[in-house]
Amino acid sequence: MQIRILTASDVKKALPMPRAIEAMRQAFGQFSAGKSTVPLRGRLDTEKGTTLLMPAHLHESRDMAVKIVSIYPGNPGLDLPTIAATVVALDPQTGMPLAIMEGTSLTAIRTGAAGGLAAQLLAREDSRTVALFGAGVQAKTQLQAVLAVRAIQKVNLYDIYEDAAKQFVEDTRTWPNAPIINIVSNPDTAVGDADIVIAATTSATPVFNGDDLKPGTHVTGMGSFSPDVQEIDEKTVARARIVVDSREACLEEAGDLIIPRATIDAEIGEIINGNKPGRQSPEEITFFKTVGVAVQDAVAAAAVLAEAQQRNLGISVDMS
Ligand SMILES: NC(=O)c1ccc[n+]([C@@H]2O[C@H](COP(=O)([O-])OP(=O)(O)OC[C@H]3O[C@@H](n4cnc5c(N)ncnc54)[C@H](O)[C@@H]3O)[C@@H](O)[C@H]2O)c1
């Protein structure tokens, strides 16, 4: 029995953003058509932290995987990351494991790609300016993904830690399609001229004022994932047409929508499948909320594995 082992660097090589966006189209389309099996997330608590088990099987593309995510707040004291993720890709015909891959990089790429897909379907074609809240890991892949679908020229970047924002500018300087990134010191000045607003923060309270959004803006909110937490304010929710990754998951986890008792208009997969419209007018404000669904990991892992096999990335280990 051969298993391919893939590092973070292999995953990044194997899954460029345009391919990842295409993979998310497959994932959400099947998910909203009822062509996937996604059991409830398993949860294992220890005295030091929590481990989550996230399995998914997609019936049409025949992708199957389990992501294992450990959140151990004391890890930085041991010089280890707080969050560690691993994905095991399985063959749905035989149940045999096919690959083990680093999951934090996979998560960042697939989450960014979900935001990119939403921008492709919902942001105005002539979008040029992004307001980006948060300068961490997810913010980077969110921006990469939007750059893959719209000709962005300028980014207004706000992070509560200016050093994080400065590091972000440094890290993205060498991107071939890097836009101009202006660090703003006041969140209120970030949104006014933005065509696309992305919230990719760890904030428990709203990061901008929805009154400041101009008509036609598309908003992606991907940071908050607890029912009592709001990263996006109620004014945005009231002004926007709301699209989610999963109705069920968002009604369970997304305080942004649960607290204001928001009406969800569509799952992104319903738009992909042609059952709901994409952007309906130049003035429409749209809000895509994603909390993450395990189908994303399974489809992304299959795309990584296919490319890795073709390019012989990683190492193949005989387990027998
Ligand atoms: N939706 C999904 O599928 C999904 C997937 C992975 C992570 N997440 C979530 O995304 C969030 C960001 O993750 P990350 O890995 O990028 O974290 P990170 O720690 O690398 O970056 C978060 C950044 O947000 C900044 N921040 C906090 N409050 C802010 C505010 N009010 N305004 C502006 N910036 C602020 C922090 O200073 C930090 O730089 C987390 O909440 C994480 O759980 C969601």
PDBQT file of the ligand as one rigid body, heavy atoms in Angstrom, charges set to zero:
ROOT
HETATM    1  N1  LIG A 401     -14.105  30.381   7.158  1.00  0.00    +0.000 N 
HETATM    2  C1  LIG A 401     -13.171  29.458   7.159  1.00  0.00    +0.000 C 
HETATM    3  O1  LIG A 401     -13.268  28.436   6.459  1.00  0.00    +0.000 OA
HETATM    4  C2  LIG A 401     -11.930  29.686   7.983  1.00  0.00    +0.000 A 
HETATM    5  C3  LIG A 401     -10.792  28.896   7.740  1.00  0.00    +0.000 A 
HETATM    6  C4  LIG A 401      -9.636  29.152   8.468  1.00  0.00    +0.000 A 
HETATM    7  C5  LIG A 401      -9.622  30.178   9.423  1.00  0.00    +0.000 A 
HETATM    8  N2  LIG A 401     -10.756  30.901   9.659  1.00  0.00    +0.000 N 
HETATM    9  C6  LIG A 401     -10.767  31.993  10.641  1.00  0.00    +0.000 C 
HETATM   10  O2  LIG A 401     -10.185  33.148  10.038  1.00  0.00    +0.000 OA
HETATM   11  C7  LIG A 401      -9.695  34.032  11.047  1.00  0.00    +0.000 C 
HETATM   12  C8  LIG A 401      -8.327  34.550  10.674  1.00  0.00    +0.000 C 
HETATM   13  O3  LIG A 401      -7.400  33.469  10.686  1.00  0.00    +0.000 OA
HETATM   14  P1  LIG A 401      -5.839  33.705  10.432  1.00  0.00    +0.000 P 
HETATM   15  O4  LIG A 401      -5.237  32.349  10.360  1.00  0.00    +0.000 OA
HETATM   16  O5  LIG A 401      -5.615  34.639   9.308  1.00  0.00    +0.000 OA
HETATM   17  O6  LIG A 401      -5.423  34.420  11.796  1.00  0.00    +0.000 OA
HETATM   18  P2  LIG A 401      -4.157  35.339  12.045  1.00  0.00    +0.000 P 
HETATM   19  O7  LIG A 401      -3.968  35.397  13.511  1.00  0.00    +0.000 OA
HETATM   20  O8  LIG A 401      -3.020  34.906  11.168  1.00  0.00    +0.000 OA
HETATM   21  O9  LIG A 401      -4.602  36.790  11.517  1.00  0.00    +0.000 OA
HETATM   22  C9  LIG A 401      -5.678  37.499  12.049  1.00  0.00    +0.000 C 
HETATM   23  C10 LIG A 401      -5.352  38.976  11.965  1.00  0.00    +0.000 C 
HETATM   24  O10 LIG A 401      -6.520  39.735  12.313  1.00  0.00    +0.000 OA
HETATM   25  C11 LIG A 401      -6.092  40.886  12.999  1.00  0.00    +0.000 C 
HETATM   26  N3  LIG A 401      -7.222  41.510  13.684  1.00  0.00    +0.000 N 
HETATM   27  C12 LIG A 401      -7.846  41.142  14.807  1.00  0.00    +0.000 A 
HETATM   28  N4  LIG A 401      -8.854  41.994  15.091  1.00  0.00    +0.000 NA
HETATM   29  C13 LIG A 401      -8.888  42.899  14.075  1.00  0.00    +0.000 A 
HETATM   30  C14 LIG A 401      -9.718  44.018  13.779  1.00  0.00    +0.000 A 
HETATM   31  N5  LIG A 401     -10.723  44.383  14.575  1.00  0.00    +0.000 N 
HETATM   32  N6  LIG A 401      -9.459  44.718  12.652  1.00  0.00    +0.000 NA
HETATM   33  C15 LIG A 401      -8.443  44.378  11.836  1.00  0.00    +0.000 A 
HETATM   34  N7  LIG A 401      -7.618  43.334  12.072  1.00  0.00    +0.000 NA
HETATM   35  C16 LIG A 401      -7.837  42.606  13.183  1.00  0.00    +0.000 A 
HETATM   36  C17 LIG A 401      -4.981  40.356  13.909  1.00  0.00    +0.000 C 
HETATM   37  O11 LIG A 401      -4.173  41.396  14.406  1.00  0.00    +0.000 OA
HETATM   38  C18 LIG A 401      -4.254  39.402  12.954  1.00  0.00    +0.000 C 
HETATM   39  O12 LIG A 401      -3.203  40.054  12.267  1.00  0.00    +0.000 OA
HETATM   40  C19 LIG A 401      -9.737  33.217  12.343  1.00  0.00    +0.000 C 
HETATM   41  O13 LIG A 401     -10.839  33.625  13.115  1.00  0.00    +0.000 OA
HETATM   42  C20 LIG A 401      -9.902  31.789  11.867  1.00  0.00    +0.000 C 
HETATM   43  O14 LIG A 401     -10.524  30.963  12.812  1.00  0.00    +0.000 OA
HETATM   44  C21 LIG A 401     -11.896  30.679   8.946  1.00  0.00    +0.000 A 
ENDROOT
TORSDOF 0
